[in-house]
Amino acid sequence: MVMDYEGFKKEILILTGIDLSSYKEKQMKRRLDSLISKNNFNGYKPYVEAIKTDNKLYNEFINYMTINVSEFYRNPEQWEKLKKIILPSLLEKNNSLKIWSAACSSGDEPYTLVMILNEFLPLSKIKIIATDIDNEILLKAKNGLYTDKSIANLPKNYIEKYFKTDGDIFAINQEVKNCVEFIKHNLLADAYPKNCDLIVCRNVLIYFTEEAKTEIYKKFNRSLKTGGVLFVGSTEQIILYNLYNFKPIQTFFYQKEKDI
């Protein structure tokens, strides 16, 4: 019996806990068809049966479907706003901050946060929660090894201060790695951290349906302290921010006004 996309989504939900119904169907099907074709399977059914038993195929599927694209200091002008406006404002009220890097991919983002925060606080006082759904990418993040392409946008003084070089590989210092706790987390299904001062979730929600985004924004509201800030990606402005009791304070930065 031929399996259609609906049947495939049900199997994947049981197998992985990932609800593909919350991702934009056209984009997801295109990625999936490309992956199935690359591995020489004839349709959804033989492919899903294979990933049930082949760990390499399973990990490749998770990695490919969860769209791991990341780099340090992506959109530098936004990180400059974080450094010059947002963090000083948050640190006026607290001498330490609870920060969550959601869907952190290969760790570029939470490590960037540590470097910027170190301009205000000693490394011993910095702790970032960094989460992603993909175990393999979290392992890569914990290892902290990057190419020159990943760090191309980083200010030179950060590269000199926080990395050791070995040929073409840039290894992040252990002191920076110690500031980040990496945890597996599904934005659609798992409980969110509480009482966050800052949530950074960038270039992720563009892949979700409007319904899924609505739920995630509501959960982000509940996850933030009143006055806490959500930092989103450059294609992810929240049009109906009032629905989630947010107010824009800079482009791509939204402050929680009250509980939802």
HELIX and SHEET records of a PDB file:
HELIX    1   1 TYR A    5  THR A   16  1                                  12    
HELIX    2   2 LEU A   20  SER A   22  5                                   3    
HELIX    3   3 GLU A   25  LYS A   38  1                                  14    
HELIX    4   4 TYR A   44  THR A   53  1                                  10    
HELIX    5   5 ASN A   55  MET A   65  1                                  11    
HELIX    6   6 PRO A   76  LYS A   81  1                                   6    
HELIX    7   7 LEU A   82  ILE A   86  3                                   5    
HELIX    8   8 LEU A   87  LYS A   93  1                                   7    
HELIX    9   9 ASP A  108  LEU A  117  1                                  10    
HELIX   10  10 LEU A  123  LYS A  125  5                                   3    
HELIX   11  11 ASN A  135  ASN A  143  1                                   9    
HELIX   12  12 LYS A  156  TYR A  162  1                                   7    
HELIX   13  13 GLN A  174  LYS A  177  1                                   4    
HELIX   14  14 LEU A  205  TYR A  207  5                                   3    
HELIX   15  15 GLU A  210  SER A  223  1                                  14    
HELIX   16  16 TYR A  241  TYR A  244  5                                   4    
SHEET    1   A 7 VAL A 180  LYS A 184  0                                        
SHEET    2   A 7 ILE A 128  ASP A 132  1                                        
SHEET    3   A 7 ILE A  99  ALA A 102  1                                        
SHEET    4   A 7 CYS A 196  CYS A 201  1                                        
SHEET    5   A 7 LEU A 224  VAL A 232  1                                        
SHEET    6   A 7 PHE A 253  LYS A 256 -1                                        
SHEET    7   A 7 PHE A 246  GLN A 250 -1                                        
SHEET    1   B 3 LEU A 145  TYR A 146  0                                        
SHEET    2   B 3 ILE A 169  ILE A 172 -1                                        
SHEET    3   B 3 PHE A 163  ASP A 166 -1                                        
END                                                                             
